[in-house]
Amino acid sequence: MKRLDRKQIAARVARDIPEGAYVNLGIGAPTLIANFLPKDREIFLHSENGLLGMGPAPAPGQEDPELINAGKQPVTLLTGGCYFHHGDSFAMMRGGHLDICVLGAFQVSASGDLANWHTGAPDAIPAVGGAMDLAIGAKQVFVMMDHQTKSGESKIVPVCTYPLTGIGCVNRIYTDLAVIDVTPQGLRVLEMVEGMTLDELRAISGVPLEMAA
């Protein structure tokens, strides 16, 4: 079965981020999106540690140890970018000033609930960070994740079994197999990888899926 790799998923998400959007890219795979944003599209990337106007990752050898994102990865700052206090950054997140946030996930429910900070495993280290603030504060929440766990279980589930980050907050899911909208009428498939049928995706997902109009 053909699957997208993480860079391909990131490139696909980048296509859907519109001109002028203020966007937070969550820790992990979502940070790759910065490298695929169209050069002719003005997009303002926000980082919860106090940056606005982030650019793509620096070239090897050009890293600035004092210029990092929330995941402690080296980043660049575009012309006009700025720094500010951590408290101000969270005020932006909680105040509804971000158009989109893109987060990773352990599970997303059919109704758009998000679980992305703790698996409940006894040896797991809980690390919610600003995810709760982003999930509720951003105008739209995109999730970028693998469609299945390493053991083959669907990460899109009828009901989340892991501790929740936010309730009914997810608008769109991007996986290595499909792009799926969360709507009041249920999950609607926008795209699938080449060669996959809706019945195959349904069998893998284990939740009701319909094609978008």
C-alpha positions as CSV (number, residue, x, y, z in Angstrom):
1,M,0.0,0.0,0.0
2,K,1.3,3.4,-1.0
3,R,1.7,5.8,2.0
4,L,2.9,9.4,2.2
5,D,6.0,10.1,4.2
6,R,6.1,12.9,6.8
7,K,7.6,15.4,4.3
8,Q,4.9,14.6,1.8
9,I,2.2,15.1,4.5
10,A,3.8,18.4,5.5
11,A,3.8,19.6,1.9
12,R,0.1,18.7,1.6
13,V,-0.8,20.6,4.7
14,A,1.2,23.6,3.5
15,R,-1.0,23.8,0.4
16,D,-4.1,24.5,2.5
17,I,-2.6,27.4,4.6
18,P,-4.0,30.6,3.0
19,E,-2.4,34.0,2.4
20,G,-2.2,36.1,5.5
21,A,-2.8,33.3,8.0
22,Y,-1.3,33.4,11.5
23,V,-0.3,29.8,12.2
24,N,1.2,27.8,15.0
25,L,3.1,24.6,14.0
26,G,3.1,22.1,16.9
27,I,6.1,20.2,18.2
28,G,7.3,17.3,16.1
29,A,6.3,16.5,12.5
30,P,4.2,19.7,12.0
31,T,7.3,21.8,12.2
32,L,8.3,20.4,8.8
33,I,5.4,22.4,7.2
34,A,7.5,25.6,7.4
35,N,9.9,24.2,4.8
36,F,7.0,23.7,2.2
37,L,5.1,27.0,2.5
38,P,4.8,28.7,-0.9
39,K,7.4,31.5,-1.3
40,D,4.9,33.8,-2.8
41,R,2.4,33.4,0.1
42,E,2.7,35.7,3.1
43,I,2.1,33.5,6.2
44,F,3.0,34.4,9.8
45,L,4.4,31.5,11.8
46,H,4.0,31.7,15.6
47,S,5.9,29.7,18.2
48,E,4.6,29.5,21.8
49,N,8.1,30.3,23.2
50,G,7.7,33.8,21.9
51,L,8.3,34.2,18.2
52,L,6.2,35.5,15.3
53,G,7.5,35.5,11.7
54,M,9.5,32.2,11.7
55,G,11.0,31.0,8.5
56,P,12.2,27.6,7.4
57,A,14.9,25.6,9.1
58,P,18.4,27.1,8.7
59,A,21.0,25.6,6.4
60,P,23.5,23.2,8.0
61,G,26.1,25.3,9.8
62,Q,23.9,28.4,9.9
63,E,22.0,27.5,13.1
64,D,21.7,30.2,15.8
65,P,21.6,28.5,19.2
66,E,19.4,31.4,20.6
67,L,16.8,31.1,17.8
68,I,14.7,28.0,18.4
69,N,11.1,27.0,18.2
70,A,9.0,25.4,21.0
71,G,10.5,22.0,20.3
72,K,14.0,23.4,20.7
73,Q,14.8,23.0,17.0
74,P,16.8,25.7,15.2
75,V,14.7,28.1,13.1
76,T,15.1,31.3,11.0
77,L,13.4,34.6,11.5
78,L,11.9,36.4,8.4
79,T,12.3,40.1,7.9
80,G,9.9,41.8,10.2
81,G,9.8,38.9,12.6
82,C,9.7,39.6,16.3
83,Y,10.3,38.2,19.8
84,F,8.0,38.6,22.8
85,H,7.3,37.4,26.3
86,H,6.1,33.8,26.9
87,G,3.0,35.2,28.6
88,D,2.2,37.4,25.6
89,S,2.6,34.4,23.4
90,F,0.0,32.4,25.4
91,A,-2.3,35.4,25.3
92,M,-2.2,35.3,21.5
93,M,-3.1,31.6,21.6
94,R,-5.8,31.8,24.2
95,G,-7.3,35.1,22.8
96,G,-8.3,33.6,19.4
97,H,-5.6,35.4,17.4
98,L,-4.3,32.4,15.6
99,D,-6.1,31.3,12.4
100,I,-4.7,27.7,12.3
101,C,-2.7,25.4,14.5
102,V,-1.3,22.1,13.3
103,L,-0.8,19.5,15.9
104,G,0.3,15.8,16.1
105,A,-2.0,13.3,17.7
106,F,-2.2,9.9,19.3
107,Q,-5.9,9.7,18.6
108,V,-8.7,11.8,17.0
109,S,-12.3,10.8,17.5
110,A,-15.0,10.8,14.9
111,S,-16.5,13.9,16.5
112,G,-13.2,15.8,16.5
113,D,-11.9,15.2,20.0
114,L,-8.1,15.3,20.3
115,A,-5.8,13.3,22.4
116,N,-2.1,14.2,21.8
117,W,-0.3,14.6,25.1
118,H,-0.4,11.3,27.0
119,T,-1.0,7.7,26.2
120,G,-1.8,6.7,29.7
121,A,1.0,4.2,29.7
122,P,2.7,3.9,33.2
123,D,6.2,4.8,31.8
124,A,5.0,7.7,29.6
125,I,6.0,11.2,30.4
126,P,3.0,13.6,30.3
127,A,3.9,16.7,28.3
128,V,0.9,18.7,27.3
129,G,2.8,22.0,26.9
130,G,0.6,24.6,25.1
131,A,-1.4,22.0,23.2
132,M,-4.6,22.6,25.2
133,D,-4.4,26.3,24.7
134,L,-3.8,25.9,21.0
135,A,-6.5,23.3,20.5
136,I,-9.2,25.6,22.0
137,G,-7.7,29.0,21.1
138,A,-7.0,28.6,17.4
139,K,-9.8,29.3,14.9
140,Q,-9.0,26.0,13.1
141,V,-7.2,22.9,14.3
142,F,-5.5,20.7,11.7
143,V,-4.0,17.3,12.8
144,M,-1.0,15.8,11.0
145,M,-0.4,12.1,11.9
146,D,0.1,8.6,10.7
147,H,-3.2,6.9,10.0
148,Q,-2.3,3.9,12.1
149,T,-0.2,3.0,15.1
150,K,2.9,0.8,14.7
151,S,0.8,-2.2,15.7
152,G,-1.8,-1.4,12.9
153,E,-4.6,0.2,15.0
154,S,-6.4,3.2,13.6
155,K,-5.6,6.5,15.2
156,I,-9.0,7.8,14.1
157,V,-11.4,6.3,16.6
158,P,-15.1,6.3,17.5
159,V,-14.2,7.6,21.0
160,C,-10.7,8.6,22.3
161,T,-9.4,6.2,25.0
162,Y,-6.4,8.4,25.9
163,P,-6.6,11.6,28.0
164,L,-8.1,14.4,26.0
165,T,-6.4,17.6,24.9
166,G,-9.6,19.2,23.6
167,I,-13.2,18.3,22.9
168,G,-14.6,18.7,19.4
169,C,-11.7,20.9,18.4
170,V,-10.3,19.2,15.3
171,N,-11.4,20.5,11.9
172,R,-9.2,18.5,9.5
173,I,-7.0,15.4,9.6
174,Y,-4.0,14.8,7.4
175,T,-2.6,11.3,7.4
176,D,-0.3,9.2,5.3
177,L,-3.4,7.8,3.6
178,A,-6.0,10.5,3.4
179,V,-7.2,14.1,4.1
180,I,-10.4,14.0,6.1
181,D,-12.7,16.8,7.3
182,V,-14.5,16.6,10.6
183,T,-18.0,17.9,10.0
184,P,-21.3,18.0,12.0
185,Q,-22.5,15.3,9.6
186,G,-19.5,13.1,10.3
187,L,-16.1,12.4,8.8
188,R,-15.8,13.4,5.1
189,V,-12.9,12.2,2.9
190,L,-11.4,14.9,0.7
191,E,-8.5,12.9,-0.7
192,M,-6.9,9.4,-0.6
193,V,-3.5,8.2,-1.7
194,E,-3.3,6.9,-5.2
195,G,-4.7,3.4,-5.6
196,M,-6.8,3.4,-2.4
197,T,-10.6,2.9,-2.4
198,L,-13.0,4.3,0.1
199,D,-13.9,0.8,1.2
200,E,-10.2,0.0,1.9
201,L,-9.9,3.2,3.9
202,R,-13.0,2.4,5.9
203,A,-11.7,-1.0,6.8
204,I,-8.4,0.4,8.0
205,S,-10.1,3.3,9.9
206,G,-12.9,1.4,11.6
207,V,-15.1,4.5,11.7
208,P,-17.9,5.7,9.4
209,L,-16.4,7.6,6.4
210,E,-18.1,9.3,3.4
211,M,-16.7,11.1,0.4
212,A,-16.9,14.9,0.6
213,A,-19.4,16.5,-1.8
